Amino acid sequence: MTYENLDARLINALLADGRASLRSLGEDLDVSVTTVSNHLSDLEEQGVITGYVPVIDYDALGYDVTAVLQLKVEGDSLPDVAHRLGEQPRMISVYEVTGDHDVIAVGKFEDTDEMNDRIKDLLTDPAIKETNTSVVLNPVKENEQFELDVEE
């Protein structure tokens, strides 16, 4: 029984199967169920693991349009605009960034009409100085998490 890198190994096992039982995790990691449970509780308390959610294929549900929005925002309004954008139901990612734009957001929409309606709503906000929208043609990699490096 080895505890070296156990947290990283536990995280990697959960990335492979987020629904794995404590028993199967213990067997895979060669530790007791109690050890798995304790480490899992610690990772949750530390905020390393913040939840367990299904991975959704939005295209399969009819959200065929993915758009990347770049916004330039009036100085003091940045936190408010980013927060309000994050509250929008179709926005899956919102980032405050450096560079030519202040906010980059990624949204999923049923069609271009819905996307246009959402973008037009943004344009009426006086705190938003400029927008640039790109429609994703082909998602090469999306919503991926990566395994942690584990020293053997």
N, C-alpha and C positions, 0 to 999 in steps of 0.2 A: 504494500500500500504506500503510494507516494503522493504527497500534497504539493510538490513543486509544480508551479504553473497550473494548479488546479482551477483557479478562477478563470483563466484564459481558456483552458480546455473545456470547462463547463459552458462558458459562453459559446465557444465554437460548436459544441454538441447541441446547444439550443438553437443556434443559427441553422443547423442541419435539420432539426426537428423540434420546433417550438412547443409541440404537444407531447414530447417524450415524458414518460412517467419518471418519478424519482428513482424507482427501482431500476428501470432500464438505463438511466443516466449513471447510476452507481455501478451497474455492471460494465457499461462501456468505459467508465473512467477508473474502474478497479478500486472503488472506495465504497463505504457503507452508505445506505440511504440517509442515515442521520447526518453524515458528513456533507452529502449533496444538499440536503435540506438547509443545514446551517450556512453553507457557503452561498446558496441561492438567496436566503434571507438577508445575509450581509450585503450581497450585491444589490438587492432591491432597496435596502435601507440607505446605501451609499448613493443611490440614484444612478448606478451603472445600468441596471435593467429597470426600465420605467414602465413596462407593460408587455402584454402578450396580445398580439393582434394578427388577424389573418392577412395574408398578402393577396391583394385584390387586383385582378386584371380588369382595369377600367374599360379597355377596348372591348372586351367581351360583354360588358354591360351597356355598350352603346356610346361611351364617351370617346368618340373617334378623333377629336381634335385636341391636340396638346399645343399650348402656346407659351412662349417665353416672353414676358413683358419686362421691359427696361424702363424705369421711371427716373426723371429728374424732378426733385422736390425742393420747394422753398425751405431754406435752412432750418428754422426752428420746428417745422412741421414734420420732419423726417420720422421721429418715433411714432407720432400719431398716424401718419399715412401708412407706415409699415404695419402697425397694429390693426388698423381698419382693413387693410388688404388681407392680412392674415385671418380676419374674421369672415372673409368671403367664403362661401361654401365650396366653390370649385377650385380654390387655390390650394395646391398641395405642398408648395414650398414658397417661402418668402424670406428674402435675405436683404439686410442692409449691407451695402458693399462699398468698396473704394473704386476709383476710376471715373469714367465719364458719366456714369449713372449712379444714383443713390440707392435704388431698390431694384432688385431683380426678383420676379415672381414667376412661378410655373403654375399654369392652370389646366384643368381638363374640362372639356366642353362636349356637349352632344353633337353640335354642328357649328359651322362658322357664324350662323345667325346669332346663336347664344353667345358665342365669343364676342361678336361685334357689339351686342347689347351691353355686355359687362365692360368692355373697353370704353364705350361711349359714356357709361356712368363715371368711369375714372376721369375722363376728359372734362367733366363738368366741375371737378374739384379744383378750386382756385389754388390749392397748395401744390398741385401737380403742374409743373411747368412744361414738361415734354414727356411723350411716351414713344417707345419703339417696340413693335410687336413682331416676333418671328413665329411662324407656324412650323412645328416639327413635322418633317416629312417622313422620317424613319427613325424610331427610337432604337439605337444600337444597344444601349444598356440603360436600364431604368430601375429605380427603387432597390438597388442592390446594396446589401450589407457585406462587409468583408470579414473573413476570419482573422483572429488575432494571431500574431506570431508566437509560437511556443517553442522555447529552447528544449531540445531533446537531450 
